[in-house]
Amino acid sequence: MTAPTAPPTGSPALSAERADLLETLAAHRGFLRFTVRGLTDEQAARRTTASELTLATLVKHVAVTERSWADFAVRGTAALEQSPEDWGADWVLQPGETLASVLALYDEVAARTDELVRSLDLDTAHPLPEAPWFPPGAVRSVRRVFLHVVAETAQHAGHADILRESLDGQRTMG
């Protein structure tokens, strides 16, 4: 796991809230990345439980989901709208996708999200799109979006830990 980095020299100091968000995101991202450490592409793509989940597709899903929520924080409702053909695509490795490529995607997404945590107004709010899983008329602040990304990352890091333990007995913690 890597420790969160300090703001570059000459940049304004982060508020405690922003620093906490960045540190927590870094910790849970580190758990997820640690879970796939040392795996081959074959191992990362192997189903190890009754679930369809694989370690590689979990990393891809977390990256794509974080990117979608970061886009929502910037652009609002339109960022979460997707076509039926796109639904579930993040749960499948496409030809040419590897563990290394989804980890690289995750690094790009994380860097952008971290910059948004540093720079966006956390009180800005956008309406959520109509969907059965959102309450009618619900809105989300940018702050709540980033808290949701933390929760999603932590939840899926736990899923990954179970999959890895089922694969070869390795656990992230313990």
N, C-alpha and C positions, 0 to 999 in steps of 0.2 A: 504494500500500500504506500502511496505517496502522500506526504503531508501537504495541506493546502499551502499555496504560495502567498507571500506578502504582495501587496500592490506594488507595481513598478515604482522605482524612485521618481519622485516628482509628481506622482498621482495623489489625489486626495485620499486620506485615510478612510477606510470602510467603517460604516456604522457597525455597532455590535450585532445588530440583527442581520445585516448582509454578511458579515464575517461568519456568523453562526450558520446561516444557510449554506454558504460555500463550504465550510468545514464539514457539515453534515452530509452534503452531497458527495464530497470527496471521500468521506469514510465509507458510505454505502456503495459508491462506485468501486472503491478499492476492494470491498468484500466480493462484489460480483466478478471483478477482473481476477482476483486471487483464485476464485473457484475454478476458472478455466485455465489457470496457469499450467503449462507443460503438456497440454492435450494436443493430440493430432487432430486433423480435420475429421477423420473417421470417428474418433472417440467423441468429439464435440457434436457430431451429427447423429450419434446413436441414441435411440430411445432406451431409457433404463428403467422406466416405470410403466404403469398402465396408461399414463398420460401420453399425449402426442408431443409433449415438450421435449426439446433437446437443449443442451447447453448453448450451442451456437444460435439456435433460433430464439432462445431467451435473451441473449445479448442483443440480437438484432431487434427484437420486439422492444426492449427497454430503450434502445437508441432511437428507434422510429417514434415511439410514444413520447419520449422526452422532446424530440424535435417538433412533434405536433403541438405539444403544450407550450413550448417556447414560441412557436409561431403564433399560437393563440394569444400569448401574452403581448405580442407585438401587433398582430393584425386583427385580433378579435374573432368573432364567430366563424367567418369564412374559412379560417385556418383549420377548423375541425370537421368541415364537411368533406366527405369522400364518396367516391362512386362505389356502387356495390361490387364492382370488379376488384377494387383495391382492398376491400374488407378481408382481413386475415392474411394478406400477402406478407406481412412482417413475421408471420409464424412459419414461413417456408423459406429455405435457402434456395435462391435462384441459381441457375447454371453460372459457374464462375465465382460464386460467393464462397468464401472460406471463413474459418474462425478469424484469421488475421484481417480479412477485409471487413468483417462486421465489427471487430475491435477498433479498426481504423475509423470506421464510420462513427462509432461510439465516442472516440476521442474528439473528432470534429464537432459532433453534436454537443459534447460536454463543454468544450472550449467556448462555443457560442452561448450556451446557456449560462455559463459562468460570467461571461461579459454582460449578458442581460441582467443577471442578478446584481451586478455592480452598477448598472446604469439606468434601468427602468424605474419609473415611479411605482413603488409597490402598492400604492393605493388605487391605481388605475384599475377599473373593472370593465369587463365585457360580458354581454349576455351569452349564455351557453346556447348551442343549437338545440332545436327540438329533437329529443331522443327519449326512448323509454327509460333510459338509465339516469336522466337528469330531471329534476323536478321542473314542472312548467314555470317559465319565467325566471329561472335561476340565473344568477350572475356569479362570476368568479373574479376576485381581485388578482392582480399579478402576484401578490404575496401568497395567496391561497394556491395559485397555480404552482409556484415553486415548492410549497409544502406538499402538494400532491405528487410532484416529481420525486421528492424525497421518499414519500410513502411507497410509491410504485417501485422505486429502485430497491428499497429495503425489502419489500415483499418478494420481489423477483430474485433478489440475492438469496433469500431463504429458500425459494424454490430451487435455485441453482445448486445450493448446498446439498439438498436432498438428492438431486439428480447425480451430482458428483459422487456422493457417498455410495449411491447405488451402482455407479460405474466401476469404481476402484477402491472404495473405502475411505478415500481422502475426505476430510472435513475442513471447512474454512476455519472453524473455531473448535477447540477441544480435542 
